[in-house]
């Protein structure tokens, strides 16, 4: 078995350094459909979209109805400090279903806190693995 240690944020940085087509377009080509695993609770999610407008500095409404920034939530709830507050979030589908049992839960995740899973194209091309 192969364990990947690169994060979604690492993929994001690589694409930004290449400076080709639209960053969103390139990110979605690489990420959409991929399964990621979160650092803080080891749950897996399927990437559905890259949200260039929402960052860890953005606010969301908690279950209690209180507005809270993603960065503050992860620090308080999981003890994880987010380094890049300008990174776009990824919209992911949870493996769990909502209470009605039909729809899957959608959630915004911070790329810095998500590991990639599966083989990368570079790993697939390396016959020694």
PyMOL commands that place a pseudoatom at each C-alpha (Angstrom):
pseudoatom trace, name=CA, resn=UNK, resi=1, chain=A, elem=C, hetatm=0, pos=[0.000, 0.000, 0.000]
pseudoatom trace, name=CA, resn=UNK, resi=2, chain=A, elem=C, hetatm=0, pos=[1.088, 3.543, -0.709]
pseudoatom trace, name=CA, resn=UNK, resi=3, chain=A, elem=C, hetatm=0, pos=[0.421, 6.400, 1.666]
pseudoatom trace, name=CA, resn=UNK, resi=4, chain=A, elem=C, hetatm=0, pos=[0.385, 9.879, 0.161]
pseudoatom trace, name=CA, resn=UNK, resi=5, chain=A, elem=C, hetatm=0, pos=[1.628, 12.738, 2.290]
pseudoatom trace, name=CA, resn=UNK, resi=6, chain=A, elem=C, hetatm=0, pos=[0.798, 15.571, -0.100]
pseudoatom trace, name=CA, resn=UNK, resi=7, chain=A, elem=C, hetatm=0, pos=[-2.134, 17.796, 0.736]
pseudoatom trace, name=CA, resn=UNK, resi=8, chain=A, elem=C, hetatm=0, pos=[-4.707, 19.383, -1.534]
pseudoatom trace, name=CA, resn=UNK, resi=9, chain=A, elem=C, hetatm=0, pos=[-2.908, 22.650, -0.728]
pseudoatom trace, name=CA, resn=UNK, resi=10, chain=A, elem=C, hetatm=0, pos=[0.324, 21.216, -2.207]
pseudoatom trace, name=CA, resn=UNK, resi=11, chain=A, elem=C, hetatm=0, pos=[-1.577, 20.578, -5.463]
pseudoatom trace, name=CA, resn=UNK, resi=12, chain=A, elem=C, hetatm=0, pos=[-2.952, 24.126, -5.327]
pseudoatom trace, name=CA, resn=UNK, resi=13, chain=A, elem=C, hetatm=0, pos=[0.536, 25.622, -4.912]
pseudoatom trace, name=CA, resn=UNK, resi=14, chain=A, elem=C, hetatm=0, pos=[1.927, 23.531, -7.788]
pseudoatom trace, name=CA, resn=UNK, resi=15, chain=A, elem=C, hetatm=0, pos=[-0.777, 24.787, -10.148]
pseudoatom trace, name=CA, resn=UNK, resi=16, chain=A, elem=C, hetatm=0, pos=[-0.334, 28.428, -9.116]
pseudoatom trace, name=CA, resn=UNK, resi=17, chain=A, elem=C, hetatm=0, pos=[3.443, 28.156, -9.774]
pseudoatom trace, name=CA, resn=UNK, resi=18, chain=A, elem=C, hetatm=0, pos=[2.838, 26.775, -13.294]
pseudoatom trace, name=CA, resn=UNK, resi=19, chain=A, elem=C, hetatm=0, pos=[0.782, 29.833, -14.316]
pseudoatom trace, name=CA, resn=UNK, resi=20, chain=A, elem=C, hetatm=0, pos=[-1.057, 28.370, -17.276]
pseudoatom trace, name=CA, resn=UNK, resi=21, chain=A, elem=C, hetatm=0, pos=[-4.777, 28.394, -17.937]
pseudoatom trace, name=CA, resn=UNK, resi=22, chain=A, elem=C, hetatm=0, pos=[-7.283, 29.472, -15.327]
pseudoatom trace, name=CA, resn=UNK, resi=23, chain=A, elem=C, hetatm=0, pos=[-6.268, 28.292, -11.852]
pseudoatom trace, name=CA, resn=UNK, resi=24, chain=A, elem=C, hetatm=0, pos=[-9.840, 27.212, -11.079]
pseudoatom trace, name=CA, resn=UNK, resi=25, chain=A, elem=C, hetatm=0, pos=[-10.058, 25.218, -14.309]
pseudoatom trace, name=CA, resn=UNK, resi=26, chain=A, elem=C, hetatm=0, pos=[-6.748, 23.457, -13.648]
pseudoatom trace, name=CA, resn=UNK, resi=27, chain=A, elem=C, hetatm=0, pos=[-7.607, 22.769, -10.002]
pseudoatom trace, name=CA, resn=UNK, resi=28, chain=A, elem=C, hetatm=0, pos=[-10.953, 21.277, -10.910]
pseudoatom trace, name=CA, resn=UNK, resi=29, chain=A, elem=C, hetatm=0, pos=[-9.342, 19.105, -13.587]
pseudoatom trace, name=CA, resn=UNK, resi=30, chain=A, elem=C, hetatm=0, pos=[-6.988, 17.614, -10.990]
pseudoatom trace, name=CA, resn=UNK, resi=31, chain=A, elem=C, hetatm=0, pos=[-9.244, 17.591, -7.910]
pseudoatom trace, name=CA, resn=UNK, resi=32, chain=A, elem=C, hetatm=0, pos=[-12.891, 17.018, -8.899]
pseudoatom trace, name=CA, resn=UNK, resi=33, chain=A, elem=C, hetatm=0, pos=[-13.812, 13.390, -8.324]
pseudoatom trace, name=CA, resn=UNK, resi=34, chain=A, elem=C, hetatm=0, pos=[-10.775, 12.748, -6.116]
pseudoatom trace, name=CA, resn=UNK, resi=35, chain=A, elem=C, hetatm=0, pos=[-11.142, 11.343, -2.615]
pseudoatom trace, name=CA, resn=UNK, resi=36, chain=A, elem=C, hetatm=0, pos=[-9.424, 13.304, 0.157]
pseudoatom trace, name=CA, resn=UNK, resi=37, chain=A, elem=C, hetatm=0, pos=[-8.920, 12.467, 3.817]
pseudoatom trace, name=CA, resn=UNK, resi=38, chain=A, elem=C, hetatm=0, pos=[-8.949, 15.121, 6.537]
pseudoatom trace, name=CA, resn=UNK, resi=39, chain=A, elem=C, hetatm=0, pos=[-5.971, 15.474, 8.893]
pseudoatom trace, name=CA, resn=UNK, resi=40, chain=A, elem=C, hetatm=0, pos=[-8.110, 16.137, 11.946]
pseudoatom trace, name=CA, resn=UNK, resi=41, chain=A, elem=C, hetatm=0, pos=[-10.606, 13.247, 11.935]
pseudoatom trace, name=CA, resn=UNK, resi=42, chain=A, elem=C, hetatm=0, pos=[-9.505, 10.891, 9.128]
pseudoatom trace, name=CA, resn=UNK, resi=43, chain=A, elem=C, hetatm=0, pos=[-12.864, 11.053, 7.339]
pseudoatom trace, name=CA, resn=UNK, resi=44, chain=A, elem=C, hetatm=0, pos=[-12.943, 10.755, 3.565]
pseudoatom trace, name=CA, resn=UNK, resi=45, chain=A, elem=C, hetatm=0, pos=[-14.744, 13.074, 1.175]
pseudoatom trace, name=CA, resn=UNK, resi=46, chain=A, elem=C, hetatm=0, pos=[-15.205, 13.292, -2.578]
pseudoatom trace, name=CA, resn=UNK, resi=47, chain=A, elem=C, hetatm=0, pos=[-14.212, 16.651, -4.105]
pseudoatom trace, name=CA, resn=UNK, resi=48, chain=A, elem=C, hetatm=0, pos=[-17.103, 18.129, -6.100]
pseudoatom trace, name=CA, resn=UNK, resi=49, chain=A, elem=C, hetatm=0, pos=[-15.924, 21.693, -6.799]
pseudoatom trace, name=CA, resn=UNK, resi=50, chain=A, elem=C, hetatm=0, pos=[-13.304, 24.332, -6.000]
pseudoatom trace, name=CA, resn=UNK, resi=51, chain=A, elem=C, hetatm=0, pos=[-14.813, 27.484, -4.482]
pseudoatom trace, name=CA, resn=UNK, resi=52, chain=A, elem=C, hetatm=0, pos=[-12.464, 30.353, -5.374]
pseudoatom trace, name=CA, resn=UNK, resi=53, chain=A, elem=C, hetatm=0, pos=[-14.680, 32.873, -3.542]
pseudoatom trace, name=CA, resn=UNK, resi=54, chain=A, elem=C, hetatm=0, pos=[-14.639, 31.216, -0.101]
pseudoatom trace, name=CA, resn=UNK, resi=55, chain=A, elem=C, hetatm=0, pos=[-11.477, 31.165, 2.018]
pseudoatom trace, name=CA, resn=UNK, resi=56, chain=A, elem=C, hetatm=0, pos=[-10.612, 30.157, 5.604]
pseudoatom trace, name=CA, resn=UNK, resi=57, chain=A, elem=C, hetatm=0, pos=[-11.167, 33.835, 6.446]
pseudoatom trace, name=CA, resn=UNK, resi=58, chain=A, elem=C, hetatm=0, pos=[-14.811, 33.567, 5.272]
pseudoatom trace, name=CA, resn=UNK, resi=59, chain=A, elem=C, hetatm=0, pos=[-17.668, 33.008, 7.683]
pseudoatom trace, name=CA, resn=UNK, resi=60, chain=A, elem=C, hetatm=0, pos=[-20.253, 30.232, 7.834]
pseudoatom trace, name=CA, resn=UNK, resi=61, chain=A, elem=C, hetatm=0, pos=[-23.242, 29.677, 10.068]
pseudoatom trace, name=CA, resn=UNK, resi=62, chain=A, elem=C, hetatm=0, pos=[-22.678, 27.052, 12.770]
pseudoatom trace, name=CA, resn=UNK, resi=63, chain=A, elem=C, hetatm=0, pos=[-25.308, 24.542, 13.861]
pseudoatom trace, name=CA, resn=UNK, resi=64, chain=A, elem=C, hetatm=0, pos=[-26.111, 26.959, 16.711]
pseudoatom trace, name=CA, resn=UNK, resi=65, chain=A, elem=C, hetatm=0, pos=[-26.834, 29.715, 14.189]
pseudoatom trace, name=CA, resn=UNK, resi=66, chain=A, elem=C, hetatm=0, pos=[-23.711, 31.730, 15.043]
pseudoatom trace, name=CA, resn=UNK, resi=67, chain=A, elem=C, hetatm=0, pos=[-21.460, 33.181, 12.314]
pseudoatom trace, name=CA, resn=UNK, resi=68, chain=A, elem=C, hetatm=0, pos=[-17.888, 31.893, 12.650]
pseudoatom trace, name=CA, resn=UNK, resi=69, chain=A, elem=C, hetatm=0, pos=[-14.794, 32.052, 10.433]
pseudoatom trace, name=CA, resn=UNK, resi=70, chain=A, elem=C, hetatm=0, pos=[-13.535, 28.718, 9.110]
pseudoatom trace, name=CA, resn=UNK, resi=71, chain=A, elem=C, hetatm=0, pos=[-10.040, 29.445, 10.497]
pseudoatom trace, name=CA, resn=UNK, resi=72, chain=A, elem=C, hetatm=0, pos=[-11.432, 30.154, 13.982]
pseudoatom trace, name=CA, resn=UNK, resi=73, chain=A, elem=C, hetatm=0, pos=[-13.592, 27.022, 13.866]
pseudoatom trace, name=CA, resn=UNK, resi=74, chain=A, elem=C, hetatm=0, pos=[-10.683, 24.719, 12.993]
pseudoatom trace, name=CA, resn=UNK, resi=75, chain=A, elem=C, hetatm=0, pos=[-8.477, 26.301, 15.648]
pseudoatom trace, name=CA, resn=UNK, resi=76, chain=A, elem=C, hetatm=0, pos=[-11.094, 26.059, 18.386]
pseudoatom trace, name=CA, resn=UNK, resi=77, chain=A, elem=C, hetatm=0, pos=[-12.659, 22.698, 17.444]
pseudoatom trace, name=CA, resn=UNK, resi=78, chain=A, elem=C, hetatm=0, pos=[-9.618, 20.780, 16.197]
pseudoatom trace, name=CA, resn=UNK, resi=79, chain=A, elem=C, hetatm=0, pos=[-6.630, 22.803, 17.447]
pseudoatom trace, name=CA, resn=UNK, resi=80, chain=A, elem=C, hetatm=0, pos=[-5.392, 23.302, 13.873]
pseudoatom trace, name=CA, resn=UNK, resi=81, chain=A, elem=C, hetatm=0, pos=[-4.048, 26.697, 12.841]
pseudoatom trace, name=CA, resn=UNK, resi=82, chain=A, elem=C, hetatm=0, pos=[-4.473, 27.456, 9.155]
pseudoatom trace, name=CA, resn=UNK, resi=83, chain=A, elem=C, hetatm=0, pos=[-1.390, 29.121, 7.675]
pseudoatom trace, name=CA, resn=UNK, resi=84, chain=A, elem=C, hetatm=0, pos=[-2.784, 30.494, 4.382]
pseudoatom trace, name=CA, resn=UNK, resi=85, chain=A, elem=C, hetatm=0, pos=[-6.014, 32.392, 4.970]
pseudoatom trace, name=CA, resn=UNK, resi=86, chain=A, elem=C, hetatm=0, pos=[-6.368, 33.199, 1.235]
pseudoatom trace, name=CA, resn=UNK, resi=87, chain=A, elem=C, hetatm=0, pos=[-6.561, 29.629, -0.133]
pseudoatom trace, name=CA, resn=UNK, resi=88, chain=A, elem=C, hetatm=0, pos=[-9.829, 28.674, -1.843]
pseudoatom trace, name=CA, resn=UNK, resi=89, chain=A, elem=C, hetatm=0, pos=[-11.959, 26.037, -0.130]
pseudoatom trace, name=CA, resn=UNK, resi=90, chain=A, elem=C, hetatm=0, pos=[-13.067, 22.795, -1.741]
pseudoatom trace, name=CA, resn=UNK, resi=91, chain=A, elem=C, hetatm=0, pos=[-16.699, 21.704, -1.743]
pseudoatom trace, name=CA, resn=UNK, resi=92, chain=A, elem=C, hetatm=0, pos=[-16.917, 18.029, -0.900]
pseudoatom trace, name=CA, resn=UNK, resi=93, chain=A, elem=C, hetatm=0, pos=[-19.502, 15.302, -0.597]
pseudoatom trace, name=CA, resn=UNK, resi=94, chain=A, elem=C, hetatm=0, pos=[-19.417, 13.279, 2.588]
pseudoatom trace, name=CA, resn=UNK, resi=95, chain=A, elem=C, hetatm=0, pos=[-19.708, 9.509, 2.623]
pseudoatom trace, name=CA, resn=UNK, resi=96, chain=A, elem=C, hetatm=0, pos=[-22.444, 9.983, 5.244]
pseudoatom trace, name=CA, resn=UNK, resi=97, chain=A, elem=C, hetatm=0, pos=[-26.019, 10.726, 4.252]
pseudoatom trace, name=CA, resn=UNK, resi=98, chain=A, elem=C, hetatm=0, pos=[-28.333, 13.371, 5.670]
pseudoatom trace, name=CA, resn=UNK, resi=99, chain=A, elem=C, hetatm=0, pos=[-31.060, 12.424, 8.108]
pseudoatom trace, name=CA, resn=UNK, resi=100, chain=A, elem=C, hetatm=0, pos=[-33.536, 11.783, 5.276]
pseudoatom trace, name=CA, resn=UNK, resi=101, chain=A, elem=C, hetatm=0, pos=[-31.171, 9.009, 4.147]
pseudoatom trace, name=CA, resn=UNK, resi=102, chain=A, elem=C, hetatm=0, pos=[-31.082, 10.084, 0.512]
pseudoatom trace, name=CA, resn=UNK, resi=103, chain=A, elem=C, hetatm=0, pos=[-28.905, 13.139, 0.018]
pseudoatom trace, name=CA, resn=UNK, resi=104, chain=A, elem=C, hetatm=0, pos=[-25.253, 13.182, 0.964]
pseudoatom trace, name=CA, resn=UNK, resi=105, chain=A, elem=C, hetatm=0, pos=[-23.910, 15.973, 3.132]
pseudoatom trace, name=CA, resn=UNK, resi=106, chain=A, elem=C, hetatm=0, pos=[-21.948, 18.697, 1.321]
pseudoatom trace, name=CA, resn=UNK, resi=107, chain=A, elem=C, hetatm=0, pos=[-19.234, 20.510, 3.221]
pseudoatom trace, name=CA, resn=UNK, resi=108, chain=A, elem=C, hetatm=0, pos=[-16.507, 23.060, 2.610]
pseudoatom trace, name=CA, resn=UNK, resi=109, chain=A, elem=C, hetatm=0, pos=[-13.011, 21.851, 3.461]
pseudoatom trace, name=CA, resn=UNK, resi=110, chain=A, elem=C, hetatm=0, pos=[-9.679, 23.661, 3.793]
pseudoatom trace, name=CA, resn=UNK, resi=111, chain=A, elem=C, hetatm=0, pos=[-7.124, 22.240, 1.297]
pseudoatom trace, name=CA, resn=UNK, resi=112, chain=A, elem=C, hetatm=0, pos=[-4.299, 22.633, 3.820]
pseudoatom trace, name=CA, resn=UNK, resi=113, chain=A, elem=C, hetatm=0, pos=[-6.064, 20.177, 6.148]
pseudoatom trace, name=CA, resn=UNK, resi=114, chain=A, elem=C, hetatm=0, pos=[-6.807, 17.476, 3.526]
pseudoatom trace, name=CA, resn=UNK, resi=115, chain=A, elem=C, hetatm=0, pos=[-4.499, 14.743, 2.278]
pseudoatom trace, name=CA, resn=UNK, resi=116, chain=A, elem=C, hetatm=0, pos=[-4.824, 13.415, -1.248]
pseudoatom trace, name=CA, resn=UNK, resi=117, chain=A, elem=C, hetatm=0, pos=[-5.576, 9.689, -1.621]
pseudoatom trace, name=CA, resn=UNK, resi=118, chain=A, elem=C, hetatm=0, pos=[-4.896, 7.251, -4.448]
pseudoatom trace, name=CA, resn=UNK, resi=119, chain=A, elem=C, hetatm=0, pos=[-2.042, 7.366, -6.905]
pseudoatom trace, name=CA, resn=UNK, resi=120, chain=A, elem=C, hetatm=0, pos=[-0.973, 10.610, -8.552]
pseudoatom trace, name=CA, resn=UNK, resi=121, chain=A, elem=C, hetatm=0, pos=[-0.182, 10.651, -12.286]
pseudoatom trace, name=CA, resn=UNK, resi=122, chain=A, elem=C, hetatm=0, pos=[3.537, 10.797, -11.423]
pseudoatom trace, name=CA, resn=UNK, resi=123, chain=A, elem=C, hetatm=0, pos=[3.193, 7.732, -9.199]
pseudoatom trace, name=CA, resn=UNK, resi=124, chain=A, elem=C, hetatm=0, pos=[1.285, 5.833, -11.896]
pseudoatom trace, name=CA, resn=UNK, resi=125, chain=A, elem=C, hetatm=0, pos=[4.071, 6.578, -14.357]
pseudoatom trace, name=CA, resn=UNK, resi=126, chain=A, elem=C, hetatm=0, pos=[6.735, 5.259, -11.938]
pseudoatom trace, name=CA, resn=UNK, resi=127, chain=A, elem=C, hetatm=0, pos=[6.881, 1.543, -12.620]
pseudoatom trace, name=CA, resn=UNK, resi=128, chain=A, elem=C, hetatm=0, pos=[9.023, 0.979, -9.497]
pseudoatom trace, name=CA, resn=UNK, resi=129, chain=A, elem=C, hetatm=0, pos=[6.078, 1.639, -7.134]
for i in range(1, 129): cmd.bond("trace and resi %d" % i, "trace and resi %d" % (i + 1))
show_as sticks, trace
zoom trace
